[in-house]
């Protein structure tokens, strides 16, 4: 019953987020306008920003409702099976992409900070949307964890603990290299900006990972500050440490499997890749509001996200191989 109540709460918040005021953009002389999420998609489509409109409509409008429906179906009607496990896994991996619109708003609000020609501010719709997607993602993690507990068989252990790197051969060393590269690139993003404003009458501020969170805190925009701080700084740092620990600390094969599952859950909240896409979309189609140039930090951000994905992919392959051998 509690599960149904939480699903209904997520659904209600998601519906409210479609129609509540989402953000307001004020441009000198031209005036200002307040947008809801649906209004934003329609506006972008009408202005020829088709890629942004399509991706936001798909990930931030359609997919959350599809995910809620599939979570309800998997929990209530679908018997335990590999198909259910696979469905829940895909919903978990895709769930964070619903945050594409909040990250796009984050980029715009960040660039408009402390400007007098253009200003951007958020409204209640952002809080409703973030609450809906967060609740949706939490329910997805719970469903996957429960499904894992119901479907796992009796664990078998090898006679001794082994280091996953030495067990998996080239995959282990390639994964360690990917983790090291991700750590180096991620650390560099704290030093290099990824965007710099380049527009007449606007101050040419540069923004990176740290300044993004600090700017949102300075503006008392607590929702976007928490989003950037947790999903772009805290969780990626924890994932990097956990990846290294999972590869080098010896354990039985079934323990390696458990570690990888929890790393999968953590990666669902690591949103360097979502931020990279939001920045890329803004640079491709979103500069009618504020013109900005690419800085080197963006490439390091993309490299960190890609390296983490490679390490996670290699980890899944290595763990499956270790448990098959056991």
C-alpha positions as semicolon CSV with decimal commas, in nm:
position;residue;x (nm);y (nm);z (nm)
1;X;0,000;0,000;0,000
2;X;0,284;0,242;0,087
3;X;0,438;0,172;-0,255
4;X;0,114;0,272;-0,431
5;X;0,087;0,588;-0,219
6;X;0,442;0,690;-0,313
7;X;0,377;0,619;-0,681
8;X;0,062;0,832;-0,668
9;X;0,262;1,108;-0,497
10;X;0,526;1,094;-0,770
11;X;0,255;1,101;-1,037
12;X;0,080;1,398;-0,874
13;X;0,404;1,596;-0,845
14;X;0,491;1,514;-1,206
15;X;0,152;1,638;-1,332
16;X;0,181;1,955;-1,122
17;X;0,531;2,019;-1,259
18;X;0,394;2,030;-1,615
19;X;0,169;2,328;-1,547
20;X;0,320;2,520;-1,256
21;X;0,545;2,819;-1,338
22;X;0,890;2,673;-1,404
23;X;1,116;2,969;-1,470
24;X;1,110;3,335;-1,575
25;X;1,344;3,506;-1,820
26;X;1,371;3,886;-1,824
27;X;1,558;4,053;-2,114
28;X;1,632;4,427;-2,114
29;X;1,387;4,625;-2,331
30;X;1,211;4,305;-2,450
31;X;1,051;4,244;-2,110
32;X;1,002;3,914;-1,932
33;X;0,800;3,597;-1,959
34;X;0,721;3,311;-1,723
35;X;0,737;2,958;-1,858
36;X;0,592;2,627;-1,750
37;X;0,762;2,305;-1,856
38;X;0,516;2,246;-2,142
39;X;0,537;2,612;-2,245
40;X;0,915;2,582;-2,258
41;X;0,897;2,282;-2,492
42;X;0,646;2,457;-2,721
43;X;0,853;2,775;-2,726
44;X;1,173;2,591;-2,815
45;X;0,998;2,404;-3,094
46;X;0,848;2,725;-3,232
47;X;1,189;2,897;-3,223
48;X;1,349;2,615;-3,422
49;X;1,536;2,465;-3,126
50;X;1,414;2,123;-3,227
51;X;1,683;1,905;-3,070
52;X;1,643;2,064;-2,725
53;X;1,263;2,052;-2,752
54;X;1,267;1,686;-2,859
55;X;1,509;1,571;-2,587
56;X;1,340;1,764;-2,306
57;X;0,995;1,647;-2,417
58;X;1,119;1,287;-2,434
59;X;1,325;1,269;-2,115
60;X;1,155;1,526;-1,889
61;X;0,789;1,510;-2,002
62;X;0,712;1,166;-2,146
63;X;0,963;0,931;-1,981
64;X;0,878;1,009;-1,612
65;X;0,515;0,907;-1,674
66;X;0,625;0,595;-1,862
67;X;0,858;0,505;-1,577
68;X;0,585;0,547;-1,314
69;X;0,353;0,323;-1,518
70;X;0,623;0,057;-1,564
71;X;0,718;0,067;-1,195
72;X;0,353;0,008;-1,103
73;X;0,324;-0,275;-1,355
74;X;0,651;-0,441;-1,247
75;X;0,555;-0,420;-0,879
76;X;0,189;-0,527;-0,904
77;X;0,146;-0,749;-1,209
78;X;0,484;-0,872;-1,333
79;X;0,610;-1,198;-1,176
80;X;0,971;-1,227;-1,069
81;X;1,176;-1,315;-1,372
82;X;1,491;-1,208;-1,561
83;X;1,265;-0,987;-1,773
84;X;1,148;-0,795;-1,467
85;X;1,505;-0,756;-1,344
86;X;1,615;-0,631;-1,684
87;X;1,322;-0,386;-1,706
88;X;1,398;-0,241;-1,363
89;X;1,765;-0,214;-1,454
90;X;1,693;-0,015;-1,770
91;X;1,453;0,216;-1,586
92;X;1,722;0,285;-1,328
93;X;1,990;0,361;-1,586
94;X;1,763;0,592;-1,786
95;X;1,599;0,760;-1,489
96;X;1,861;1,030;-1,436
97;X;1,811;1,163;-1,788
98;X;1,478;1,303;-1,670
99;X;1,697;1,567;-1,501
100;X;1,797;1,708;-1,841
101;X;1,551;1,998;-1,814
102;X;1,655;2,104;-1,460
103;X;2,019;2,097;-1,570
104;X;1,932;2,307;-1,875
105;X;1,758;2,553;-1,642
106;X;2,064;2,539;-1,415
107;X;2,292;2,643;-1,703
108;X;2,068;2,934;-1,800
109;X;2,019;3,059;-1,442
110;X;2,394;3,030;-1,380
111;X;2,486;3,237;-1,687
112;X;2,222;3,501;-1,608
113;X;2,346;3,541;-1,251
114;X;2,435;3,902;-1,154
115;X;2,360;4,033;-1,503
116;X;2,149;4,344;-1,563
117;X;2,062;4,286;-1,930
118;X;1,919;3,938;-1,880
119;X;1,793;3,760;-1,569
120;X;1,658;3,410;-1,508
121;X;1,481;3,288;-1,198
122;X;1,310;2,963;-1,099
123;X;0,962;2,905;-0,959
124;X;0,761;2,636;-0,783
125;X;0,750;2,410;-1,089
126;X;1,123;2,337;-1,058
127;X;1,078;2,219;-0,699
128;X;0,779;2,003;-0,794
129;X;0,969;1,850;-1,086
130;X;1,285;1,778;-0,885
131;X;1,075;1,623;-0,608
132;X;0,885;1,406;-0,858
133;X;1,196;1,280;-1,039
134;X;1,387;1,224;-0,714
135;X;1,098;1,024;-0,567
136;X;1,073;0,833;-0,895
137;X;1,444;0,746;-0,884
138;X;1,429;0,642;-0,518
139;X;1,136;0,410;-0,592
140;X;1,332;0,262;-0,884
141;X;1,630;0,187;-0,659
142;X;1,402;0,029;-0,395
143;X;1,226;-0,183;-0,659
144;X;1,559;-0,306;-0,799
145;X;1,693;-0,387;-0,452
146;X;1,376;-0,580;-0,358
147;X;1,380;-0,764;-0,691
148;X;1,744;-0,856;-0,635
149;X;1,663;-0,997;-0,292
150;X;1,370;-1,201;-0,428
151;X;1,545;-1,342;-0,734
152;X;1,900;-1,408;-0,614
153;X;1,989;-1,769;-0,559
154;X;2,216;-1,913;-0,301
155;X;2,557;-1,751;-0,321
156;X;2,862;-1,958;-0,391
157;X;3,205;-1,849;-0,279
158;X;3,551;-1,942;-0,399
159;X;3,787;-2,084;-0,134
160;X;3,955;-1,746;-0,087
161;X;3,905;-1,381;-0,145
162;X;4,046;-1,239;-0,465
163;X;4,119;-0,897;-0,602
164;X;3,887;-0,818;-0,895
165;X;4,175;-0,673;-1,096
166;X;4,376;-0,995;-1,087
167;X;4,064;-1,206;-1,145
168;X;3,960;-1,023;-1,461
169;X;4,286;-0,985;-1,652
170;X;4,294;-0,704;-1,906
171;X;3,949;-0,582;-1,804
172;X;4,077;-0,506;-1,456
173;X;4,379;-0,309;-1,570
174;X;4,172;-0,125;-1,831
175;X;3,916;-0,039;-1,563
176;X;4,186;0,090;-1,327
177;X;4,317;0,308;-1,609
178;X;3,964;0,437;-1,674
179;X;3,912;0,515;-1,304
180;X;4,248;0,696;-1,289
181;X;4,162;0,894;-1,602
182;X;3,816;0,979;-1,463
183;X;3,970;1,095;-1,133
184;X;4,226;1,312;-1,312
185;X;3,969;1,467;-1,546
186;X;3,719;1,520;-1,263
187;X;3,982;1,690;-1,047
188;X;4,075;1,914;-1,342
189;X;3,712;2,029;-1,379
190;X;3,747;2,198;-1,038
191;X;4,025;2,413;-1,179
192;X;3,908;2,482;-1,536
193;X;3,580;2,649;-1,638
194;X;3,356;2,485;-1,897
195;X;3,176;2,800;-2,019
196;X;3,257;3,170;-2,050
197;X;3,003;3,440;-2,132
198;X;3,086;3,621;-2,455
199;X;2,819;3,884;-2,519
200;X;2,815;4,261;-2,538
201;X;2,682;4,434;-2,223
202;X;2,722;4,117;-2,016
203;X;3,004;4,052;-1,772
204;X;3,231;3,783;-1,915
205;X;3,213;3,542;-1,623
206;X;3,354;3,190;-1,646
207;X;3,183;2,894;-1,481
208;X;3,297;2,549;-1,377
209;X;3,180;2,274;-1,142
210;X;3,255;2,459;-0,819
211;X;3,136;2,802;-0,932
212;X;2,808;2,653;-1,052
213;X;2,715;2,531;-0,703
214;X;2,846;2,850;-0,538
215;X;2,646;3,069;-0,776
216;X;2,324;2,885;-0,695
217;X;2,398;2,916;-0,322
218;X;2,471;3,288;-0,364
219;X;2,132;3,330;-0,530
220;X;1,960;3,128;-0,255
221;X;1,838;2,889;-0,525
222;X;1,851;2,593;-0,290
223;X;1,700;2,332;-0,524
224;X;1,951;2,388;-0,804
225;X;2,235;2,436;-0,552
226;X;2,158;2,096;-0,397
227;X;2,125;1,937;-0,742
228;X;2,466;2,066;-0,855
229;X;2,641;2,000;-0,524
230;X;2,513;1,644;-0,475
231;X;2,496;1,515;-0,832
232;X;2,801;1,692;-0,976
233;X;3,043;1,692;-0,681
234;X;2,956;1,466;-0,387
235;X;2,825;1,155;-0,562
236;X;3,088;1,152;-0,844
237;X;3,359;1,175;-0,576
238;X;3,204;0,886;-0,384
239;X;3,166;0,679;-0,703
240;X;3,533;0,729;-0,793
241;X;3,647;0,617;-0,446
242;X;3,406;0,322;-0,449
243;X;3,516;0,214;-0,798
244;X;3,881;0,203;-0,690
245;X;3,789;0,017;-0,370
246;X;3,575;-0,236;-0,560
247;X;3,857;-0,318;-0,799
248;X;4,152;-0,346;-0,559
249;X;4,007;-0,475;-0,227
250;X;3,987;-0,859;-0,226
251;X;3,649;-1,027;-0,176
252;X;3,453;-1,340;-0,262
253;X;3,282;-1,337;-0,607
254;X;2,933;-1,288;-0,464
255;X;3,062;-0,988;-0,264
256;X;3,207;-0,839;-0,582
257;X;2,861;-0,880;-0,735
258;X;2,698;-0,702;-0,442
259;X;2,949;-0,416;-0,465
260;X;2,879;-0,373;-0,835
261;X;2,505;-0,358;-0,776
262;X;2,543;-0,080;-0,520
263;X;2,781;0,101;-0,753
264;X;2,511;0,078;-1,020
265;X;2,264;0,245;-0,784
266;X;2,518;0,519;-0,706
267;X;2,588;0,578;-1,075
268;X;2,219;0,649;-1,129
269;X;2,273;0,968;-0,923
270;X;2,608;1,063;-1,078
271;X;2,506;1,320;-1,339
272;X;2,826;1,443;-1,503
273;X;2,693;1,303;-1,830
274;X;2,356;1,480;-1,794
275;X;2,532;1,810;-1,723
276;X;2,758;1,755;-2,025
277;X;2,456;1,705;-2,250
278;X;2,280;2,012;-2,106
279;X;2,590;2,223;-2,172
280;X;2,624;2,080;-2,522
281;X;2,260;2,154;-2,606
282;X;2,295;2,510;-2,478
283;X;2,603;2,568;-2,691
284;X;2,436;2,419;-2,999
285;X;2,092;2,577;-2,983
286;X;2,039;2,778;-2,667
287;X;2,250;3,089;-2,718
288;X;1,969;3,314;-2,829
289;X;1,942;3,416;-2,462
290;X;2,310;3,438;-2,366
291;X;2,613;3,379;-2,588
292;X;2,891;3,173;-2,436
293;X;3,212;3,006;-2,549
294;X;3,337;2,654;-2,480
295;X;3,628;2,634;-2,238
296;X;3,861;2,340;-2,178
297;X;3,679;2,228;-1,864
298;X;3,388;2,099;-2,074
299;X;3,610;1,843;-2,247
300;X;3,745;1,721;-1,913
301;X;3,388;1,696;-1,781
302;X;3,287;1,480;-2,080
303;X;3,603;1,269;-2,045
304;X;3,534;1,209;-1,674
305;X;3,175;1,100;-1,746
306;X;3,284;0,869;-2,030
307;X;3,569;0,715;-1,827
308;X;3,334;0,640;-1,537
309;X;3,091;0,472;-1,777
310;X;3,373;0,257;-1,920
311;X;3,489;0,154;-1,570
312;X;3,132;0,060;-1,472
313;X;3,080;-0,139;-1,795
314;X;3,406;-0,328;-1,747
315;X;3,311;-0,390;-1,384
316;X;2,983;-0,557;-1,481
317;X;3,162;-0,782;-1,731
318;X;3,436;-0,875;-1,484
319;X;3,191;-0,954;-1,202
320;X;2,972;-1,171;-1,427
321;X;3,280;-1,361;-1,536
322;X;3,402;-1,407;-1,179
323;X;3,064;-1,541;-1,060
324;X;3,032;-1,772;-1,363
325;X;3,375;-1,917;-1,285
326;X;3,281;-1,961;-0,920
